[in-house]
């Protein structure tokens, strides 16, 4: 998987979540079967709050990462090649 494919995949999944959130009736979206179980709305809120810091970090210029952590001592691997 290359970067463009990954970005497209993430955009498609985002649109699916957005569609689900906007088409689900309010009563169902905010429904909690028990006090200890999150509603669909709480799950979406959690995803948004979890992704925002990562999105801000990954939006920084590449030079930020080199300054902060230095350069890799090995060549990059492909997505398909794995770890």
HTML snippet that shows the backbone in 3Dmol.js (N, CA, C, O; Angstrom):
<script src="https://3Dmol.org/build/3Dmol-min.js"></script>
<div id="view" style="width:600px;height:400px;position:relative"></div>
<script>
const pdb = `
ATOM      1  N   UNK A   1       0.861  -1.175   0.000  1.00  0.00           N
ATOM      2  CA  UNK A   1       0.000   0.000   0.000  1.00  0.00           C
ATOM      3  C   UNK A   1       0.904   1.233   0.000  1.00  0.00           C
ATOM      4  O   UNK A   1       1.812   1.343   0.824  1.00  0.00           O
ATOM      5  N   UNK A   2       0.651   2.158  -0.927  1.00  0.00           N
ATOM      6  CA  UNK A   2       1.438   3.381  -0.954  1.00  0.00           C
ATOM      7  C   UNK A   2       0.682   4.495  -0.227  1.00  0.00           C
ATOM      8  O   UNK A   2      -0.459   4.312   0.197  1.00  0.00           O
ATOM      9  N   UNK A   3       1.325   5.634  -0.092  1.00  0.00           N
ATOM     10  CA  UNK A   3       0.750   6.741   0.669  1.00  0.00           C
ATOM     11  C   UNK A   3      -0.577   7.204   0.085  1.00  0.00           C
ATOM     12  O   UNK A   3      -1.524   7.456   0.830  1.00  0.00           O
ATOM     13  N   UNK A   4      -0.657   7.319  -1.229  1.00  0.00           N
ATOM     14  CA  UNK A   4      -1.885   7.775  -1.882  1.00  0.00           C
ATOM     15  C   UNK A   4      -3.033   6.802  -1.618  1.00  0.00           C
ATOM     16  O   UNK A   4      -4.151   7.226  -1.328  1.00  0.00           O
ATOM     17  N   UNK A   5      -2.767   5.519  -1.717  1.00  0.00           N
ATOM     18  CA  UNK A   5      -3.790   4.508  -1.449  1.00  0.00           C
ATOM     19  C   UNK A   5      -4.251   4.583  -0.002  1.00  0.00           C
ATOM     20  O   UNK A   5      -5.444   4.470   0.281  1.00  0.00           O
ATOM     21  N   UNK A   6      -3.319   4.772   0.902  1.00  0.00           N
ATOM     22  CA  UNK A   6      -3.653   4.871   2.325  1.00  0.00           C
ATOM     23  C   UNK A   6      -4.511   6.105   2.594  1.00  0.00           C
ATOM     24  O   UNK A   6      -5.503   6.020   3.317  1.00  0.00           O
ATOM     25  N   UNK A   7      -4.141   7.241   2.024  1.00  0.00           N
ATOM     26  CA  UNK A   7      -4.916   8.470   2.206  1.00  0.00           C
ATOM     27  C   UNK A   7      -6.329   8.293   1.655  1.00  0.00           C
ATOM     28  O   UNK A   7      -7.301   8.686   2.300  1.00  0.00           O
ATOM     29  N   UNK A   8      -6.447   7.707   0.469  1.00  0.00           N
ATOM     30  CA  UNK A   8      -7.763   7.463  -0.125  1.00  0.00           C
ATOM     31  C   UNK A   8      -8.600   6.540   0.754  1.00  0.00           C
ATOM     32  O   UNK A   8      -9.790   6.777   0.958  1.00  0.00           O
ATOM     33  N   UNK A   9      -7.976   5.493   1.269  1.00  0.00           N
ATOM     34  CA  UNK A   9      -8.666   4.549   2.157  1.00  0.00           C
ATOM     35  C   UNK A   9      -9.202   5.268   3.394  1.00  0.00           C
ATOM     36  O   UNK A   9     -10.355   5.072   3.779  1.00  0.00           O
ATOM     37  N   UNK A  10      -8.369   6.098   4.012  1.00  0.00           N
ATOM     38  CA  UNK A  10      -8.787   6.813   5.222  1.00  0.00           C
ATOM     39  C   UNK A  10      -9.905   7.812   4.927  1.00  0.00           C
ATOM     40  O   UNK A  10     -10.824   7.973   5.730  1.00  0.00           O
ATOM     41  N   UNK A  11      -9.828   8.476   3.787  1.00  0.00           N
ATOM     42  CA  UNK A  11     -10.893   9.413   3.410  1.00  0.00           C
ATOM     43  C   UNK A  11     -12.216   8.685   3.216  1.00  0.00           C
ATOM     44  O   UNK A  11     -13.264   9.170   3.643  1.00  0.00           O
ATOM     45  N   UNK A  12     -12.169   7.517   2.569  1.00  0.00           N
ATOM     46  CA  UNK A  12     -13.384   6.732   2.365  1.00  0.00           C
ATOM     47  C   UNK A  12     -13.990   6.292   3.693  1.00  0.00           C
ATOM     48  O   UNK A  12     -15.204   6.370   3.878  1.00  0.00           O
ATOM     49  N   UNK A  13     -13.152   5.831   4.617  1.00  0.00           N
ATOM     50  CA  UNK A  13     -13.659   5.403   5.916  1.00  0.00           C
ATOM     51  C   UNK A  13     -14.250   6.581   6.686  1.00  0.00           C
ATOM     52  O   UNK A  13     -15.271   6.436   7.359  1.00  0.00           O
ATOM     53  N   UNK A  14     -13.609   7.749   6.588  1.00  0.00           N
ATOM     54  CA  UNK A  14     -14.137   8.946   7.246  1.00  0.00           C
ATOM     55  C   UNK A  14     -15.523   9.266   6.710  1.00  0.00           C
ATOM     56  O   UNK A  14     -16.437   9.552   7.484  1.00  0.00           O
ATOM     57  N   UNK A  15     -15.686   9.221   5.401  1.00  0.00           N
ATOM     58  CA  UNK A  15     -16.987   9.516   4.798  1.00  0.00           C
ATOM     59  C   UNK A  15     -18.044   8.520   5.260  1.00  0.00           C
ATOM     60  O   UNK A  15     -19.196   8.896   5.474  1.00  0.00           O
ATOM     61  N   UNK A  16     -17.666   7.259   5.416  1.00  0.00           N
ATOM     62  CA  UNK A  16     -18.608   6.254   5.906  1.00  0.00           C
ATOM     63  C   UNK A  16     -19.066   6.571   7.328  1.00  0.00           C
ATOM     64  O   UNK A  16     -20.253   6.474   7.638  1.00  0.00           O
ATOM     65  N   UNK A  17     -18.126   6.949   8.187  1.00  0.00           N
ATOM     66  CA  UNK A  17     -18.467   7.299   9.576  1.00  0.00           C
ATOM     67  C   UNK A  17     -19.345   8.545   9.593  1.00  0.00           C
ATOM     68  O   UNK A  17     -20.324   8.613  10.336  1.00  0.00           O
ATOM     69  N   UNK A  18     -18.992   9.525   8.775  1.00  0.00           N
ATOM     70  CA  UNK A  18     -19.777  10.763   8.702  1.00  0.00           C
ATOM     71  C   UNK A  18     -21.204  10.479   8.241  1.00  0.00           C
ATOM     72  O   UNK A  18     -22.161  11.019   8.797  1.00  0.00           O
ATOM     73  N   UNK A  19     -21.340   9.638   7.233  1.00  0.00           N
ATOM     74  CA  UNK A  19     -22.669   9.277   6.741  1.00  0.00           C
ATOM     75  C   UNK A  19     -23.465   8.554   7.819  1.00  0.00           C
ATOM     76  O   UNK A  19     -24.644   8.842   8.028  1.00  0.00           O
ATOM     77  N   UNK A  20     -22.823   7.623   8.495  1.00  0.00           N
ATOM     78  CA  UNK A  20     -23.497   6.902   9.579  1.00  0.00           C
ATOM     79  C   UNK A  20     -23.957   7.867  10.664  1.00  0.00           C
ATOM     80  O   UNK A  20     -25.083   7.768  11.153  1.00  0.00           O
ATOM     81  N   UNK A  21     -23.096   8.788  11.036  1.00  0.00           N
ATOM     82  CA  UNK A  21     -23.419   9.733  12.113  1.00  0.00           C
ATOM     83  C   UNK A  21     -24.550  10.672  11.723  1.00  0.00           C
ATOM     84  O   UNK A  21     -25.369  11.038  12.566  1.00  0.00           O
ATOM     85  N   UNK A  22     -24.604  11.062  10.468  1.00  0.00           N
ATOM     86  CA  UNK A  22     -25.633  12.025  10.062  1.00  0.00           C
ATOM     87  C   UNK A  22     -26.960  11.376   9.671  1.00  0.00           C
ATOM     88  O   UNK A  22     -27.990  12.050   9.640  1.00  0.00           O
ATOM     89  N   UNK A  23     -26.946  10.079   9.375  1.00  0.00           N
ATOM     90  CA  UNK A  23     -28.196   9.426   8.966  1.00  0.00           C
ATOM     91  C   UNK A  23     -28.845   8.613  10.082  1.00  0.00           C
ATOM     92  O   UNK A  23     -30.005   8.217   9.965  1.00  0.00           O
ATOM     93  N   UNK A  24     -28.116   8.364  11.150  1.00  0.00           N
ATOM     94  CA  UNK A  24     -28.681   7.607  12.274  1.00  0.00           C
ATOM     95  C   UNK A  24     -29.625   8.512  13.057  1.00  0.00           C
ATOM     96  O   UNK A  24     -29.267   9.649  13.368  1.00  0.00           O
ATOM     97  N   UNK A  25     -30.818   8.032  13.379  1.00  0.00           N
ATOM     98  CA  UNK A  25     -31.740   8.847  14.187  1.00  0.00           C
ATOM     99  C   UNK A  25     -31.086   9.239  15.519  1.00  0.00           C
ATOM    100  O   UNK A  25     -30.335   8.460  16.106  1.00  0.00           O
ATOM    101  N   UNK A  26     -31.381  10.448  15.980  1.00  0.00           N
ATOM    102  CA  UNK A  26     -30.756  10.968  17.199  1.00  0.00           C
ATOM    103  C   UNK A  26     -30.928  10.036  18.391  1.00  0.00           C
ATOM    104  O   UNK A  26     -29.998   9.835  19.172  1.00  0.00           O
ATOM    105  N   UNK A  27     -32.113   9.473  18.525  1.00  0.00           N
ATOM    106  CA  UNK A  27     -32.370   8.592  19.677  1.00  0.00           C
ATOM    107  C   UNK A  27     -31.418   7.397  19.669  1.00  0.00           C
ATOM    108  O   UNK A  27     -30.930   6.977  20.718  1.00  0.00           O
ATOM    109  N   UNK A  28     -31.161   6.858  18.492  1.00  0.00           N
ATOM    110  CA  UNK A  28     -30.263   5.705  18.382  1.00  0.00           C
ATOM    111  C   UNK A  28     -28.809   6.127  18.533  1.00  0.00           C
ATOM    112  O   UNK A  28     -28.013   5.401  19.129  1.00  0.00           O
ATOM    113  N   UNK A  29     -28.453   7.296  18.000  1.00  0.00           N
ATOM    114  CA  UNK A  29     -27.068   7.763  18.033  1.00  0.00           C
ATOM    115  C   UNK A  29     -26.602   8.035  19.465  1.00  0.00           C
ATOM    116  O   UNK A  29     -25.443   7.789  19.801  1.00  0.00           O
ATOM    117  N   UNK A  30     -27.500   8.539  20.299  1.00  0.00           N
ATOM    118  CA  UNK A  30     -27.139   8.870  21.686  1.00  0.00           C
ATOM    119  C   UNK A  30     -27.558   7.796  22.685  1.00  0.00           C
ATOM    120  O   UNK A  30     -27.347   7.954  23.888  1.00  0.00           O
ATOM    121  N   UNK A  31     -28.143   6.718  22.204  1.00  0.00           N
ATOM    122  CA  UNK A  31     -28.629   5.653  23.088  1.00  0.00           C
ATOM    123  C   UNK A  31     -27.481   4.930  23.777  1.00  0.00           C
ATOM    124  O   UNK A  31     -26.483   4.577  23.148  1.00  0.00           O
ATOM    125  N   UNK A  32     -27.641   4.713  25.095  1.00  0.00           N
ATOM    126  CA  UNK A  32     -26.674   3.939  25.879  1.00  0.00           C
ATOM    127  C   UNK A  32     -27.433   2.765  26.504  1.00  0.00           C
ATOM    128  O   UNK A  32     -28.319   2.973  27.333  1.00  0.00           O
ATOM    129  N   UNK A  33     -27.091   1.538  26.113  1.00  0.00           N
ATOM    130  CA  UNK A  33     -27.814   0.388  26.668  1.00  0.00           C
ATOM    131  C   UNK A  33     -27.635   0.264  28.178  1.00  0.00           C
ATOM    132  O   UNK A  33     -28.555  -0.160  28.878  1.00  0.00           O
ATOM    133  N   UNK A  34     -26.468   0.626  28.680  1.00  0.00           N
ATOM    134  CA  UNK A  34     -26.223   0.679  30.123  1.00  0.00           C
ATOM    135  C   UNK A  34     -25.315   1.873  30.390  1.00  0.00           C
ATOM    136  O   UNK A  34     -24.746   2.444  29.459  1.00  0.00           O
ATOM    137  N   UNK A  35     -25.184   2.237  31.616  1.00  0.00           N
ATOM    138  CA  UNK A  35     -24.367   3.396  31.977  1.00  0.00           C
ATOM    139  C   UNK A  35     -22.892   3.185  31.659  1.00  0.00           C
ATOM    140  O   UNK A  35     -22.166   4.151  31.424  1.00  0.00           O
ATOM    141  N   UNK A  36     -22.446   1.944  31.647  1.00  0.00           N
ATOM    142  CA  UNK A  36     -21.024   1.667  31.430  1.00  0.00           C
ATOM    143  C   UNK A  36     -20.664   1.453  29.960  1.00  0.00           C
ATOM    144  O   UNK A  36     -19.496   1.239  29.638  1.00  0.00           O
ATOM    145  N   UNK A  37     -21.649   1.507  29.069  1.00  0.00           N
ATOM    146  CA  UNK A  37     -21.402   1.298  27.636  1.00  0.00           C
ATOM    147  C   UNK A  37     -21.541   2.635  26.920  1.00  0.00           C
ATOM    148  O   UNK A  37     -22.508   3.364  27.139  1.00  0.00           O
ATOM    149  N   UNK A  38     -20.585   2.953  26.071  1.00  0.00           N
ATOM    150  CA  UNK A  38     -20.641   4.209  25.326  1.00  0.00           C
ATOM    151  C   UNK A  38     -21.697   4.153  24.230  1.00  0.00           C
ATOM    152  O   UNK A  38     -21.954   3.108  23.633  1.00  0.00           O
ATOM    153  N   UNK A  39     -22.296   5.306  23.988  1.00  0.00           N
ATOM    154  CA  UNK A  39     -23.213   5.440  22.857  1.00  0.00           C
ATOM    155  C   UNK A  39     -22.394   5.587  21.574  1.00  0.00           C
ATOM    156  O   UNK A  39     -21.176   5.760  21.619  1.00  0.00           O
ATOM    157  N   UNK A  40     -23.072   5.517  20.444  1.00  0.00           N
ATOM    158  CA  UNK A  40     -22.383   5.736  19.171  1.00  0.00           C
ATOM    159  C   UNK A  40     -21.782   7.138  19.139  1.00  0.00           C
ATOM    160  O   UNK A  40     -20.673   7.324  18.637  1.00  0.00           O
ATOM    161  N   UNK A  41     -22.496   8.114  19.664  1.00  0.00           N
ATOM    162  CA  UNK A  41     -22.003   9.497  19.693  1.00  0.00           C
ATOM    163  C   UNK A  41     -20.721   9.597  20.515  1.00  0.00           C
ATOM    164  O   UNK A  41     -19.787  10.294  20.119  1.00  0.00           O
ATOM    165  N   UNK A  42     -20.668   8.913  21.643  1.00  0.00           N
ATOM    166  CA  UNK A  42     -19.464   8.942  22.483  1.00  0.00           C
ATOM    167  C   UNK A  42     -18.293   8.255  21.787  1.00  0.00           C
ATOM    168  O   UNK A  42     -17.150   8.690  21.927  1.00  0.00           O
ATOM    169  N   UNK A  43     -18.561   7.199  21.047  1.00  0.00           N
ATOM    170  CA  UNK A  43     -17.499   6.535  20.290  1.00  0.00           C
ATOM    171  C   UNK A  43     -16.935   7.456  19.213  1.00  0.00           C
ATOM    172  O   UNK A  43     -15.720   7.525  19.029  1.00  0.00           O
ATOM    173  N   UNK A  44     -17.809   8.163  18.503  1.00  0.00           N
ATOM    174  CA  UNK A  44     -17.351   9.098  17.474  1.00  0.00           C
ATOM    175  C   UNK A  44     -16.548  10.227  18.114  1.00  0.00           C
ATOM    176  O   UNK A  44     -15.505  10.621  17.593  1.00  0.00           O
ATOM    177  N   UNK A  45     -17.029  10.746  19.236  1.00  0.00           N
ATOM    178  CA  UNK A  45     -16.303  11.805  19.942  1.00  0.00           C
ATOM    179  C   UNK A  45     -14.910  11.322  20.350  1.00  0.00           C
ATOM    180  O   UNK A  45     -13.931  12.056  20.215  1.00  0.00           O
ATOM    181  N   UNK A  46     -14.824  10.102  20.844  1.00  0.00           N
ATOM    182  CA  UNK A  46     -13.542   9.526  21.239  1.00  0.00           C
ATOM    183  C   UNK A  46     -12.592   9.415  20.042  1.00  0.00           C
ATOM    184  O   UNK A  46     -11.409   9.734  20.157  1.00  0.00           O
ATOM    185  N   UNK A  47     -13.104   8.968  18.904  1.00  0.00           N
ATOM    186  CA  UNK A  47     -12.275   8.863  17.701  1.00  0.00           C
ATOM    187  C   UNK A  47     -11.740  10.228  17.277  1.00  0.00           C
ATOM    188  O   UNK A  47     -10.567  10.360  16.927  1.00  0.00           O
ATOM    189  N   UNK A  48     -12.600  11.236  17.309  1.00  0.00           N
ATOM    190  CA  UNK A  48     -12.184  12.589  16.932  1.00  0.00           C
ATOM    191  C   UNK A  48     -11.090  13.079  17.875  1.00  0.00           C
ATOM    192  O   UNK A  48     -10.065  13.591  17.424  1.00  0.00           O
ATOM    193  N   UNK A  49     -11.300  12.927  19.167  1.00  0.00           N
ATOM    194  CA  UNK A  49     -10.320  13.402  20.146  1.00  0.00           C
ATOM    195  C   UNK A  49      -9.016  12.618  20.075  1.00  0.00           C
ATOM    196  O   UNK A  49      -7.958  13.162  20.389  1.00  0.00           O
ATOM    197  N   UNK A  50      -9.067  11.372  19.675  1.00  0.00           N
ATOM    198  CA  UNK A  50      -7.866  10.551  19.560  1.00  0.00           C
ATOM    199  C   UNK A  50      -7.054  10.896  18.319  1.00  0.00           C
ATOM    200  O   UNK A  50      -5.824  10.851  18.343  1.00  0.00           O
ATOM    201  N   UNK A  51      -7.734  11.236  17.250  1.00  0.00           N
ATOM    202  CA  UNK A  51      -7.066  11.471  15.974  1.00  0.00           C
ATOM    203  C   UNK A  51      -6.520  12.900  15.859  1.00  0.00           C
ATOM    204  O   UNK A  51      -5.517  13.111  15.177  1.00  0.00           O
ATOM    205  N   UNK A  52      -7.141  13.864  16.496  1.00  0.00           N
ATOM    206  CA  UNK A  52      -6.717  15.257  16.352  1.00  0.00           C
ATOM    207  C   UNK A  52      -5.239  15.487  16.689  1.00  0.00           C
ATOM    208  O   UNK A  52      -4.548  16.122  15.892  1.00  0.00           O
ATOM    209  N   UNK A  53      -4.720  15.010  17.819  1.00  0.00           N
ATOM    210  CA  UNK A  53      -3.295  15.236  18.103  1.00  0.00           C
ATOM    211  C   UNK A  53      -2.383  14.574  17.068  1.00  0.00           C
ATOM    212  O   UNK A  53      -1.364  15.144  16.678  1.00  0.00           O
ATOM    213  N   UNK A  54      -2.744  13.390  16.632  1.00  0.00           N
ATOM    214  CA  UNK A  54      -1.956  12.690  15.619  1.00  0.00           C
ATOM    215  C   UNK A  54      -1.981  13.449  14.297  1.00  0.00           C
ATOM    216  O   UNK A  54      -0.959  13.559  13.620  1.00  0.00           O
ATOM    217  N   UNK A  55      -3.135  13.964  13.936  1.00  0.00           N
ATOM    218  CA  UNK A  55      -3.274  14.737  12.705  1.00  0.00           C
ATOM    219  C   UNK A  55      -2.408  15.998  12.762  1.00  0.00           C
ATOM    220  O   UNK A  55      -1.754  16.346  11.779  1.00  0.00           O
ATOM    221  N   UNK A  56      -2.403  16.680  13.907  1.00  0.00           N
ATOM    222  CA  UNK A  56      -1.559  17.875  14.052  1.00  0.00           C
ATOM    223  C   UNK A  56      -0.086  17.504  13.933  1.00  0.00           C
ATOM    224  O   UNK A  56       0.677  18.214  13.279  1.00  0.00           O
ATOM    225  N   UNK A  57       0.318  16.414  14.550  1.00  0.00           N
ATOM    226  CA  UNK A  57       1.713  15.981  14.496  1.00  0.00           C
ATOM    227  C   UNK A  57       2.132  15.636  13.075  1.00  0.00           C
ATOM    228  O   UNK A  57       3.178  16.083  12.605  1.00  0.00           O
ATOM    229  N   UNK A  58       1.314  14.842  12.390  1.00  0.00           N
ATOM    230  CA  UNK A  58       1.665  14.410  11.042  1.00  0.00           C
ATOM    231  C   UNK A  58       1.553  15.537  10.015  1.00  0.00           C
ATOM    232  O   UNK A  58       2.040  15.405   8.892  1.00  0.00           O
ATOM    233  N   UNK A  59       0.915  16.640  10.395  1.00  0.00           N
ATOM    234  CA  UNK A  59       0.820  17.788   9.511  1.00  0.00           C
ATOM    235  C   UNK A  59       2.054  18.684   9.552  1.00  0.00           C
ATOM    236  O   UNK A  59       2.159  19.640   8.784  1.00  0.00           O
ATOM    237  N   UNK A  60       2.976  18.377  10.438  1.00  0.00           N
ATOM    238  CA  UNK A  60       4.202  19.176  10.547  1.00  0.00           C
ATOM    239  C   UNK A  60       5.135  18.888   9.369  1.00  0.00           C
ATOM    240  O   UNK A  60       5.035  17.836   8.738  1.00  0.00           O
ATOM    241  N   UNK A  61       6.033  19.815   9.078  1.00  0.00           N
ATOM    242  CA  UNK A  61       6.988  19.570   7.993  1.00  0.00           C
ATOM    243  C   UNK A  61       7.954  18.442   8.360  1.00  0.00           C
ATOM    244  O   UNK A  61       8.202  18.188   9.538  1.00  0.00           O
ATOM    245  N   UNK A  62       8.492  17.775   7.348  1.00  0.00           N
ATOM    246  CA  UNK A  62       9.400  16.651   7.576  1.00  0.00           C
ATOM    247  C   UNK A  62      10.614  17.066   8.393  1.00  0.00           C
ATOM    248  O   UNK A  62      11.162  16.261   9.147  1.00  0.00           O
ATOM    249  N   UNK A  63      11.037  18.316   8.248  1.00  0.00           N
ATOM    250  CA  UNK A  63      12.207  18.786   8.990  1.00  0.00           C
ATOM    251  C   UNK A  63      11.982  18.729  10.498  1.00  0.00           C
ATOM    252  O   UNK A  63      12.936  18.560  11.257  1.00  0.00           O
ATOM    253  N   UNK A  64      10.738  18.867  10.939  1.00  0.00           N
ATOM    254  CA  UNK A  64      10.422  18.786  12.371  1.00  0.00           C
ATOM    255  C   UNK A  64      10.844  17.436  12.941  1.00  0.00           C
ATOM    256  O   UNK A  64      11.428  17.367  14.022  1.00  0.00           O
ATOM    257  N   UNK A  65      10.549  16.377  12.219  1.00  0.00           N
ATOM    258  CA  UNK A  65      10.857  15.031  12.697  1.00  0.00           C
ATOM    259  C   UNK A  65      12.362  14.793  12.736  1.00  0.00           C
ATOM    260  O   UNK A  65      12.873  14.156  13.657  1.00  0.00           O
ATOM    261  N   UNK A  66      13.066  15.308  11.737  1.00  0.00           N
ATOM    262  CA  UNK A  66      14.525  15.162  11.713  1.00  0.00           C
ATOM    263  C   UNK A  66      15.150  15.929  12.873  1.00  0.00           C
ATOM    264  O   UNK A  66      16.082  15.439  13.511  1.00  0.00           O
ATOM    265  N   UNK A  67      14.646  17.122  13.149  1.00  0.00           N
ATOM    266  CA  UNK A  67      15.174  17.918  14.256  1.00  0.00           C
ATOM    267  C   UNK A  67      14.858  17.268  15.606  1.00  0.00           C
ATOM    268  O   UNK A  67      15.675  17.287  16.526  1.00  0.00           O
ATOM    269  N   UNK A  68      13.681  16.703  15.702  1.00  0.00           N
ATOM    270  CA  UNK A  68      13.231  16.124  16.979  1.00  0.00           C
ATOM    271  C   UNK A  68      13.864  14.761  17.251  1.00  0.00           C
ATOM    272  O   UNK A  68      14.295  14.494  18.372  1.00  0.00           O
ATOM    273  N   UNK A  69      13.925  13.888  16.227  1.00  0.00           N
ATOM    274  CA  UNK A  69      14.364  12.517  16.453  1.00  0.00           C
ATOM    275  C   UNK A  69      15.568  12.092  15.613  1.00  0.00           C
ATOM    276  O   UNK A  69      16.080  10.986  15.786  1.00  0.00           O
ATOM    277  N   UNK A  70      16.021  12.949  14.713  1.00  0.00           N
ATOM    278  CA  UNK A  70      17.164  12.601  13.878  1.00  0.00           C
ATOM    279  C   UNK A  70      16.748  11.755  12.689  1.00  0.00           C
ATOM    280  O   UNK A  70      15.562  11.560  12.425  1.00  0.00           O
ATOM    281  N   UNK A  71      17.743  11.262  11.983  1.00  0.00           N
ATOM    282  CA  UNK A  71      17.494  10.462  10.782  1.00  0.00           C
ATOM    283  C   UNK A  71      17.661   8.983  11.089  1.00  0.00           C
ATOM    284  O   UNK A  71      18.398   8.606  12.000  1.00  0.00           O
ATOM    285  N   UNK A  72      16.975   8.154  10.325  1.00  0.00           N
ATOM    286  CA  UNK A  72      17.065   6.702  10.490  1.00  0.00           C
ATOM    287  C   UNK A  72      18.464   6.230  10.102  1.00  0.00           C
ATOM    288  O   UNK A  72      19.109   6.807   9.226  1.00  0.00           O
ATOM    289  N   UNK A  73      18.914   5.185  10.761  1.00  0.00           N
ATOM    290  CA  UNK A  73      20.222   4.620  10.462  1.00  0.00           C
ATOM    291  C   UNK A  73      20.121   3.487   9.441  1.00  0.00           C
ATOM    292  O   UNK A  73      21.117   2.832   9.137  1.00  0.00           O
ATOM    293  N   UNK A  74      18.928   3.261   8.919  1.00  0.00           N
ATOM    294  CA  UNK A  74      18.704   2.205   7.923  1.00  0.00           C
ATOM    295  C   UNK A  74      17.801   2.762   6.834  1.00  0.00           C
ATOM    296  O   UNK A  74      17.163   3.797   7.026  1.00  0.00           O
ATOM    297  N   UNK A  75      17.743   2.097   5.711  1.00  0.00           N
ATOM    298  CA  UNK A  75      16.885   2.548   4.631  1.00  0.00           C
ATOM    299  C   UNK A  75      15.422   2.246   4.963  1.00  0.00           C
ATOM    300  O   UNK A  75      15.119   1.369   5.772  1.00  0.00           O
ATOM    301  N   UNK A  76      14.541   2.980   4.329  1.00  0.00           N
ATOM    302  CA  UNK A  76      13.102   2.796   4.566  1.00  0.00           C
ATOM    303  C   UNK A  76      12.645   1.462   4.007  1.00  0.00           C
ATOM    304  O   UNK A  76      13.225   0.932   3.059  1.00  0.00           O
ATOM    305  N   UNK A  77      11.596   0.932   4.613  1.00  0.00           N
ATOM    306  CA  UNK A  77      10.970  -0.295   4.120  1.00  0.00           C
ATOM    307  C   UNK A  77       9.648   0.053   3.456  1.00  0.00           C
ATOM    308  O   UNK A  77       9.060   1.094   3.752  1.00  0.00           O
ATOM    309  N   UNK A  78       9.180  -0.797   2.574  1.00  0.00           N
ATOM    310  CA  UNK A  78       7.900  -0.572   1.928  1.00  0.00           C
ATOM    311  C   UNK A  78       6.780  -1.005   2.874  1.00  0.00           C
ATOM    312  O   UNK A  78       7.014  -1.741   3.833  1.00  0.00           O
ATOM    313  N   UNK A  79       5.553  -0.535   2.591  1.00  0.00           N
ATOM    314  CA  UNK A  79       4.404  -0.971   3.375  1.00  0.00           C
ATOM    315  C   UNK A  79       4.247  -2.487   3.235  1.00  0.00           C
ATOM    316  O   UNK A  79       3.976  -3.188   4.211  1.00  0.00           O
ATOM    317  N   UNK A  80       4.421  -2.980   2.006  1.00  0.00           N
ATOM    318  CA  UNK A  80       4.257  -4.409   1.745  1.00  0.00           C
ATOM    319  C   UNK A  80       5.339  -5.236   2.425  1.00  0.00           C
ATOM    320  O   UNK A  80       5.090  -6.365   2.846  1.00  0.00           O
ATOM    321  N   UNK A  81       6.534  -4.677   2.530  1.00  0.00           N
ATOM    322  CA  UNK A  81       7.662  -5.398   3.145  1.00  0.00           C
ATOM    323  C   UNK A  81       7.493  -5.578   4.638  1.00  0.00           C
ATOM    324  O   UNK A  81       8.085  -6.485   5.224  1.00  0.00           O
ATOM    325  N   UNK A  82       6.705  -4.738   5.253  1.00  0.00           N
ATOM    326  CA  UNK A  82       6.444  -4.852   6.675  1.00  0.00           C
ATOM    327  C   UNK A  82       7.654  -4.550   7.529  1.00  0.00           C
ATOM    328  O   UNK A  82       8.625  -3.939   7.082  1.00  0.00           O
ATOM    329  N   UNK A  83       7.568  -4.995   8.774  1.00  0.00           N
ATOM    330  CA  UNK A  83       8.574  -4.669   9.757  1.00  0.00           C
ATOM    331  C   UNK A  83       9.717  -5.573   9.735  1.00  0.00           C
ATOM    332  O   UNK A  83      10.649  -5.410  10.522  1.00  0.00           O
TER     333      UNK A  83
END
`;
const viewer = $3Dmol.createViewer("view");
viewer.addModel(pdb, "pdb");
viewer.setStyle({}, {cartoon: {color: "spectrum"}});
viewer.zoomTo();
viewer.render();
</script>
